[in-house]
Amino acid sequence: SLLPKHPSGPLVVHYIPEDSYCLVYIIFFLMGIGSLLPWNFFITAKHYWLYKLGNSSHNSHDGDQLAALSDYFESYLSIASTVPSVLCLILNYFLVNRLSPSVRVLSSLLIILVVFVATTVLVKVDVSGCRVEFFVGTLACVAIVSGASNVFSGSMFGISGHFPMRISQALISARPGHGGHLSAVASVVDLAVANDVTSSALVYFLTADVLIVFCIVAYLLLPRLAYSRHYILAGKYTSLGATSEAGPAEGGSSRTAVPPLKPILAKTWVLGLSVFYVFCISIMVFPAVSSGIQSVETDRSPWTTTFFVPLTSFLVYNMADFCGRQATASLQAPGPTSRVLPVLVLCRTVLVLLLMFCNYQPRVHLHTVVFTHDMYPVIFNCLLGLSNGYLGTLPMIYGPKVVPRELAEATGVVMSFFLTLGLAVGSAFSVLLV
């Protein structure tokens, strides 16, 4: 009431709330961890899956079949996770303006939680008489969880497009970096502390259950914060008043139409293809090839038998990936229109060859091992993760920022589609490499 009055009415003051205690930043960071946490927890539990599938079968034919499937387990896991993800992201694009983000986010998180609780229960169930069925069921669980995870992550990435760039960076920098090394650390600790494989896996999957519950609680807290309410409402008003190539919005009709794809691709196709190729190369060798690289040491120490793969493959890659993503907070070069960015992305192809010539076992057709020291896979996985984190994050940040604000959420879904399509194609090629 003490503010001066405008001649035609009261003075309008545009006030932007502060992100108190960085709570919104922390919530989006947690959402980034949760978006790929299920995938990371599934692929990092290699010892557990091999234990469940590797014991002798009552049926010799099933035993031979499982032995063959176990050799390609990571590749099948990648395919089972990425192909449904592509389909779910296409569905998510059509649902952007038909279902609210809250419905999409919370329903996908609940599906993930139900599947992980079921997976946790199965840890202590004897599957010795139905290993093939367990194998198929595991792949089905991976497919369901991955589809739901991508609806969740695509929706969250779209929501982040309404916020300042620091919030988008918080979301992307945590996915999959923190989720990946969190699962890798949990795996190593459980292997070191637990008395047997099943006890280790039980604690491991219970950790995932708790983290998913945290994500649900954090998302429910988000609309209660003034900072997030300000940007989310601003995004809604922009969308309702927007004029697209499809025609002007009338009332709330724009919220039920499919977002126009042509103007989004016109601005983001180079960025989208960069994201596609970054993750295609990464999933081609991680984890299918990198987790098959064994120590060149011949002694049977815990380092060579138990901890070599979790540390040199999963932990090193995810820590490097996280560092690459965090670097984008202070360094954002090359820019969104630079030709250097796609060139750097293409240069990562050499990492496939470098990892192929490490001590991957078993070797059937390519018998030559060029890099005969345990430090080589550490260095190559570090480079793979670092470049994946940095070059994969930059285009994802740029995408929603180079389009009109009313298309930011839909652009987030499109960029997630390119990412997931890269994972799907790369996982198919990983089978050929293995």
C-alpha positions as CSV (number, residue, x, y, z in Angstrom):
1,S,0.0,0.0,0.0
2,L,3.0,2.3,0.4
3,L,4.0,1.9,-3.3
4,P,3.3,4.8,-5.6
5,K,0.2,4.4,-7.8
6,H,0.2,4.3,-11.6
7,P,-2.2,6.8,-13.2
8,S,-4.2,4.0,-14.8
9,G,-4.1,1.7,-11.8
10,P,-1.8,0.1,-9.1
11,L,1.9,-0.3,-9.9
12,V,2.8,-3.8,-11.0
13,V,6.0,-5.1,-9.5
14,H,7.6,-8.2,-11.0
15,Y,9.2,-10.0,-8.1
16,I,11.4,-13.1,-8.7
17,P,11.7,-15.2,-5.5
18,E,15.0,-16.6,-4.4
19,D,15.9,-20.2,-4.4
20,S,16.2,-20.4,-0.6
21,Y,18.9,-22.8,0.5
22,C,19.2,-23.9,-3.1
23,L,16.4,-26.3,-2.5
24,V,15.1,-26.3,-6.1
25,Y,18.6,-26.8,-7.4
26,I,19.0,-29.8,-5.0
27,I,15.7,-31.2,-6.0
28,F,16.5,-31.1,-9.7
29,F,19.9,-32.6,-9.0
30,L,18.2,-35.4,-7.1
31,M,15.8,-35.9,-10.0
32,G,18.8,-36.2,-12.3
33,I,20.2,-38.9,-10.1
34,G,16.8,-40.7,-10.1
35,S,16.3,-40.5,-13.8
36,L,19.0,-43.1,-14.7
37,L,19.5,-44.6,-11.3
38,P,17.3,-47.7,-12.1
39,W,19.4,-48.4,-15.2
40,N,22.6,-48.0,-13.4
41,F,21.6,-50.2,-10.5
42,F,20.6,-53.0,-13.0
43,I,23.8,-52.9,-15.0
44,T,26.1,-52.6,-12.0
45,A,24.8,-55.7,-10.3
46,K,26.8,-58.0,-12.7
47,H,27.9,-60.4,-9.9
48,Y,24.4,-60.9,-8.8
49,W,23.0,-61.6,-12.3
50,L,25.8,-64.0,-13.1
51,Y,25.2,-65.8,-9.8
52,K,21.5,-66.2,-10.5
53,L,22.1,-67.4,-14.0
54,G,25.4,-69.1,-13.7
55,N,24.8,-72.0,-11.3
56,S,24.3,-75.4,-12.9
57,S,20.9,-76.0,-14.3
58,H,18.8,-79.2,-13.9
59,N,18.3,-79.2,-17.6
60,S,21.5,-79.5,-19.7
61,H,19.9,-77.7,-22.6
62,D,18.8,-74.8,-20.4
63,G,22.3,-74.8,-18.9
64,D,23.9,-74.4,-22.3
65,Q,21.4,-71.8,-23.3
66,L,22.0,-69.7,-20.1
67,A,25.7,-70.0,-20.6
68,A,25.3,-68.4,-24.0
69,L,22.9,-65.8,-22.7
70,S,25.2,-64.9,-19.8
71,D,28.0,-64.0,-22.2
72,Y,25.8,-61.4,-23.9
73,F,23.9,-60.4,-20.8
74,E,25.0,-56.7,-20.7
75,S,24.1,-56.3,-24.4
76,Y,20.7,-57.9,-24.0
77,L,20.2,-55.6,-20.9
78,S,21.0,-52.6,-23.0
79,I,18.6,-53.6,-25.8
80,A,15.8,-54.4,-23.3
81,S,16.3,-50.9,-21.7
82,T,16.7,-48.7,-24.7
83,V,14.2,-50.0,-27.3
84,P,11.2,-49.5,-25.0
85,S,12.6,-46.2,-23.9
86,V,12.5,-44.9,-27.5
87,L,8.8,-45.9,-27.8
88,C,7.9,-44.3,-24.5
89,L,9.6,-41.0,-25.4
90,I,7.6,-40.9,-28.6
91,L,4.5,-41.4,-26.5
92,N,5.7,-38.8,-24.0
93,Y,6.0,-36.2,-26.8
94,F,2.3,-36.7,-27.7
95,L,1.3,-36.5,-24.0
96,V,3.2,-33.3,-23.3
97,N,0.1,-31.2,-23.7
98,R,-2.5,-33.8,-22.8
99,L,-1.2,-35.0,-19.3
100,S,0.2,-32.7,-16.7
101,P,3.9,-33.1,-15.8
102,S,2.9,-34.2,-12.3
103,V,0.8,-37.1,-13.6
104,R,3.6,-38.3,-15.9
105,V,6.4,-37.9,-13.3
106,L,4.6,-39.4,-10.3
107,S,3.1,-42.3,-12.3
108,S,6.4,-43.2,-13.8
109,L,8.2,-43.1,-10.4
110,L,5.5,-45.3,-8.9
111,I,6.0,-47.9,-11.7
112,I,9.8,-47.9,-11.1
113,L,9.3,-48.3,-7.4
114,V,6.9,-51.3,-7.8
115,V,9.3,-53.1,-10.2
116,F,12.3,-52.5,-7.9
117,V,10.5,-53.7,-4.8
118,A,9.6,-56.9,-6.8
119,T,13.3,-57.2,-7.9
120,T,14.3,-56.8,-4.2
121,V,11.9,-59.6,-3.1
122,L,13.2,-62.0,-5.8
123,V,16.8,-61.7,-4.4
124,K,15.9,-64.2,-1.7
125,V,13.8,-66.4,-4.0
126,D,15.3,-69.7,-5.3
127,V,15.1,-69.6,-9.1
128,S,17.3,-72.7,-9.7
129,G,14.4,-74.5,-11.4
130,C,13.4,-71.6,-13.7
131,R,16.5,-69.7,-14.7
132,V,15.4,-69.1,-18.2
133,E,12.1,-67.6,-17.0
134,F,14.1,-65.5,-14.5
135,F,16.3,-64.2,-17.3
136,V,13.3,-63.3,-19.4
137,G,11.5,-61.7,-16.4
138,T,14.6,-59.7,-15.6
139,L,14.7,-58.3,-19.1
140,A,11.0,-57.5,-18.9
141,C,11.6,-55.6,-15.6
142,V,14.4,-53.7,-17.3
143,A,12.2,-52.8,-20.2
144,I,9.3,-51.5,-18.0
145,V,11.7,-49.6,-15.7
146,S,13.6,-48.0,-18.6
147,G,10.4,-46.9,-20.3
148,A,9.0,-45.3,-17.1
149,S,12.5,-43.8,-16.4
150,N,12.5,-42.1,-19.8
151,V,9.0,-40.7,-19.4
152,F,10.1,-39.4,-16.0
153,S,13.4,-37.9,-17.2
154,G,11.9,-36.4,-20.4
155,S,9.2,-34.8,-18.4
156,M,11.7,-33.4,-15.8
157,F,14.0,-32.1,-18.5
158,G,11.0,-30.4,-20.2
159,I,10.0,-28.8,-16.9
160,S,13.6,-27.6,-16.4
161,G,13.4,-25.7,-19.7
162,H,11.2,-23.1,-17.9
163,F,13.9,-22.5,-15.3
164,P,17.2,-20.6,-15.6
165,M,20.1,-22.6,-17.1
166,R,21.6,-23.4,-13.7
167,I,18.6,-25.6,-13.0
168,S,18.9,-27.4,-16.3
169,Q,22.6,-27.9,-15.6
170,A,21.7,-29.4,-12.1
171,L,19.4,-31.9,-13.7
172,I,21.6,-33.0,-16.5
173,S,24.9,-33.0,-14.5
174,A,23.5,-35.6,-12.2
175,R,22.3,-37.9,-15.0
176,P,23.8,-40.4,-15.1
177,G,26.9,-39.3,-13.3
178,H,25.8,-39.4,-9.7
179,G,23.3,-42.2,-10.2
180,G,26.1,-44.1,-11.9
181,H,28.9,-43.7,-9.4
182,L,26.3,-44.0,-6.5
183,S,25.3,-47.5,-7.8
184,A,29.0,-48.4,-8.4
185,V,30.0,-47.4,-4.9
186,A,27.1,-49.2,-3.5
187,S,28.1,-52.3,-5.4
188,V,31.7,-52.2,-4.3
189,V,30.7,-51.6,-0.6
190,D,28.2,-54.4,-0.7
191,L,30.6,-56.8,-2.2
192,A,33.2,-56.0,0.4
193,V,30.9,-56.1,3.5
194,A,28.3,-58.7,2.7
195,N,28.9,-62.4,3.4
196,D,27.4,-63.7,0.2
197,V,26.1,-62.5,-3.2
198,T,22.4,-62.5,-2.2
199,S,22.9,-60.5,1.0
200,S,24.9,-58.0,-1.0
201,A,22.2,-57.7,-3.7
202,L,19.5,-57.4,-1.0
203,V,21.1,-54.4,0.6
204,Y,22.0,-53.0,-2.9
205,F,18.4,-53.1,-4.2
206,L,17.0,-51.8,-0.9
207,T,19.3,-48.8,-1.4
208,A,17.6,-48.2,-4.8
209,D,14.1,-48.5,-3.3
210,V,14.9,-45.8,-0.7
211,L,16.4,-43.4,-3.3
212,I,13.3,-43.8,-5.5
213,V,11.1,-42.9,-2.5
214,F,13.2,-39.8,-1.9
215,C,12.6,-38.8,-5.5
216,I,8.9,-39.0,-5.0
217,V,8.9,-37.0,-1.8
218,A,11.2,-34.4,-3.4
219,Y,8.9,-33.9,-6.4
220,L,5.9,-33.5,-4.2
221,L,7.8,-30.8,-2.3
222,L,8.7,-28.9,-5.6
223,P,5.4,-27.0,-6.2
224,R,5.4,-25.8,-2.5
225,L,8.5,-23.7,-3.1
226,A,8.0,-20.1,-4.3
227,Y,11.0,-20.1,-6.6
228,S,9.7,-23.1,-8.6
229,R,6.1,-21.9,-8.6
230,H,7.2,-18.6,-10.2
231,Y,8.9,-20.2,-13.2
232,I,6.4,-23.0,-13.7
233,L,3.5,-20.6,-13.7
234,A,5.4,-18.3,-16.1
235,G,5.9,-21.2,-18.4
236,K,2.2,-22.1,-18.3
237,Y,1.2,-18.5,-19.2
238,T,3.7,-18.3,-22.0
239,S,2.4,-21.6,-23.5
240,L,-1.3,-20.5,-23.2
241,G,-0.6,-17.2,-25.0
242,A,1.8,-18.6,-27.6
243,T,1.4,-18.5,-31.4
244,S,3.0,-21.4,-33.3
245,E,3.2,-22.4,-36.9
246,A,0.0,-24.4,-36.3
247,G,-1.9,-21.2,-35.5
248,P,-2.7,-19.0,-32.5
249,A,-3.7,-20.5,-29.3
250,E,-7.3,-19.8,-28.3
251,G,-8.0,-20.1,-24.6
252,G,-6.6,-23.4,-23.4
253,S,-6.7,-25.2,-26.7
254,S,-2.9,-25.1,-27.1
255,R,-2.6,-27.3,-24.1
256,T,-4.3,-30.2,-25.9
257,A,-2.5,-29.9,-29.2
258,V,0.6,-31.9,-30.2
259,P,3.6,-29.5,-30.1
260,P,4.9,-28.5,-33.6
261,L,7.9,-30.6,-34.4
262,K,9.3,-28.8,-37.4
263,P,10.4,-25.5,-35.7
264,I,12.0,-27.6,-32.9
265,L,14.0,-29.7,-35.3
266,A,15.0,-26.6,-37.4
267,K,16.7,-25.2,-34.3
268,T,18.1,-28.3,-32.7
269,W,18.8,-31.0,-35.3
270,V,22.6,-30.6,-35.0
271,L,22.5,-30.7,-31.2
272,G,20.2,-33.7,-31.4
273,L,22.5,-35.6,-33.7
274,S,25.4,-34.8,-31.4
275,V,23.6,-36.2,-28.4
276,F,22.6,-39.2,-30.4
277,Y,26.2,-40.0,-31.5
278,V,27.8,-39.3,-28.0
279,F,25.5,-41.9,-26.3
280,C,25.6,-44.3,-29.2
281,I,29.4,-44.6,-28.9
282,S,29.3,-44.8,-25.1
283,I,26.7,-47.5,-24.8
284,M,28.4,-49.5,-27.6
285,V,31.3,-50.2,-25.3
286,F,29.9,-49.5,-21.8
287,P,29.1,-51.8,-20.1
288,A,29.1,-54.6,-22.7
289,V,32.8,-54.3,-23.6
290,S,34.3,-52.4,-20.7
291,S,32.9,-54.8,-18.0
292,G,34.3,-57.8,-19.9
293,I,37.9,-56.4,-19.7
294,Q,39.8,-58.5,-17.2
295,S,43.0,-57.9,-15.3
296,V,46.1,-59.1,-17.0
297,E,47.5,-60.2,-13.6
298,T,47.4,-64.0,-13.2
299,D,47.1,-64.1,-9.4
300,R,43.7,-64.9,-7.9
301,S,43.6,-61.9,-5.5
302,P,40.4,-60.0,-4.6
303,W,41.6,-57.2,-6.9
304,T,41.6,-59.4,-10.0
305,T,38.5,-61.5,-9.2
306,T,36.1,-59.3,-7.3
307,F,36.9,-55.6,-7.5
308,F,38.6,-55.1,-10.9
309,V,35.5,-54.7,-13.0
310,P,33.4,-52.6,-10.5
311,L,36.3,-50.3,-9.9
312,T,38.0,-50.0,-13.4
313,S,34.8,-50.1,-15.4
314,F,31.8,-48.8,-13.5
315,L,33.3,-46.5,-10.9
316,V,35.9,-44.9,-13.1
317,Y,33.5,-44.3,-16.0
318,N,30.8,-42.8,-13.8
319,M,33.1,-40.6,-11.8
320,A,34.7,-39.3,-15.0
321,D,31.2,-38.8,-16.5
322,F,30.2,-36.8,-13.4
323,C,33.3,-34.6,-13.7
324,G,32.5,-33.9,-17.3
325,R,29.0,-32.9,-16.5
326,Q,30.0,-30.7,-13.6
327,A,32.5,-28.9,-15.9
328,T,29.6,-27.6,-17.9
329,A,28.5,-25.4,-15.0
330,S,31.6,-23.1,-15.4
331,L,32.6,-23.9,-19.0
332,Q,30.2,-23.9,-21.9
333,A,32.3,-24.2,-25.0
334,P,31.9,-24.9,-27.9
335,G,28.6,-22.9,-28.3
336,P,25.3,-24.2,-29.6
337,T,26.0,-23.1,-33.2
338,S,29.7,-24.0,-33.3
339,R,31.0,-26.6,-35.8
340,V,33.6,-27.7,-33.4
341,L,31.0,-29.5,-31.2
342,P,30.0,-32.2,-33.8
343,V,33.7,-32.6,-34.7
344,L,34.7,-33.4,-31.1
345,V,31.7,-35.7,-30.9
346,L,32.9,-37.7,-33.9
347,C,36.5,-37.9,-32.5
348,R,35.2,-40.1,-29.7
349,T,34.8,-43.0,-32.2
350,V,38.5,-43.9,-31.6
351,L,37.7,-45.0,-28.0
352,V,35.7,-48.0,-29.3
353,L,38.9,-49.3,-30.9
354,L,41.1,-48.6,-27.9
355,L,38.8,-50.6,-25.5
356,M,38.4,-53.4,-28.0
357,F,42.2,-54.0,-27.9
358,C,42.3,-54.2,-24.1
359,N,42.2,-57.6,-22.3
360,Y,38.5,-58.3,-23.1
361,Q,37.6,-62.0,-22.5
362,P,36.6,-64.3,-24.1
363,R,38.1,-63.4,-27.4
364,V,36.8,-65.5,-30.3
365,H,37.6,-63.7,-33.6
366,L,40.0,-60.9,-32.6
367,H,42.8,-62.6,-30.6
368,T,45.3,-59.7,-30.4
369,V,45.5,-57.8,-27.1
370,V,47.5,-54.6,-27.7
371,F,47.1,-52.9,-24.3
372,T,48.6,-55.4,-21.8
373,H,48.5,-53.3,-18.6
374,D,45.7,-52.8,-16.2
375,M,46.1,-49.0,-16.4
376,Y,45.0,-48.9,-20.0
377,P,41.3,-49.7,-19.4
378,V,41.3,-47.2,-16.5
379,I,42.6,-44.4,-18.8
380,F,40.3,-45.3,-21.7
381,N,37.2,-45.6,-19.4
382,C,38.1,-42.3,-17.9
383,L,38.3,-40.6,-21.3
384,L,35.1,-42.3,-22.4
385,G,33.3,-41.0,-19.3
386,L,34.8,-37.5,-19.2
387,S,33.9,-36.9,-22.9
388,N,30.5,-38.5,-22.5
389,G,29.7,-36.2,-19.6
390,Y,30.9,-33.0,-21.1
391,L,29.9,-33.4,-24.8
392,G,26.6,-35.2,-23.9
393,T,25.5,-32.5,-21.5
394,L,26.3,-29.3,-23.5
395,P,23.7,-30.1,-26.3
396,M,21.1,-31.1,-23.8
397,I,21.5,-27.8,-22.0
398,Y,21.5,-25.8,-25.3
399,G,18.4,-27.5,-26.8
400,P,15.6,-26.0,-24.8
401,K,17.4,-22.6,-24.7
402,V,17.6,-22.1,-28.5
403,V,13.8,-22.4,-29.1
404,P,10.9,-20.1,-28.1
405,R,10.0,-20.6,-24.4
406,E,6.6,-22.1,-25.2
407,L,8.4,-25.0,-27.0
408,A,11.0,-25.6,-24.2
409,E,9.2,-28.5,-22.6
410,A,8.5,-30.3,-25.9
411,T,12.2,-29.6,-27.0
412,G,13.3,-31.3,-23.8
413,V,11.4,-34.4,-24.7
414,V,12.8,-34.3,-28.3
415,M,16.4,-34.0,-27.0
416,S,15.8,-36.9,-24.6
417,F,14.5,-38.9,-27.6
418,F,17.8,-38.3,-29.5
419,L,19.7,-39.4,-26.4
420,T,17.6,-42.6,-26.0
421,L,17.7,-43.4,-29.7
422,G,21.5,-43.2,-29.5
423,L,21.5,-45.6,-26.6
424,A,19.2,-48.0,-28.6
425,V,21.4,-48.0,-31.7
426,G,24.6,-48.3,-29.7
427,S,23.2,-51.2,-27.7
428,A,22.5,-53.1,-30.9
429,F,26.0,-52.5,-32.1
430,S,27.4,-53.6,-28.7
431,V,26.1,-57.1,-29.5
432,L,28.1,-57.2,-32.7
433,L,31.2,-56.0,-30.8
434,V,30.9,-58.6,-28.1
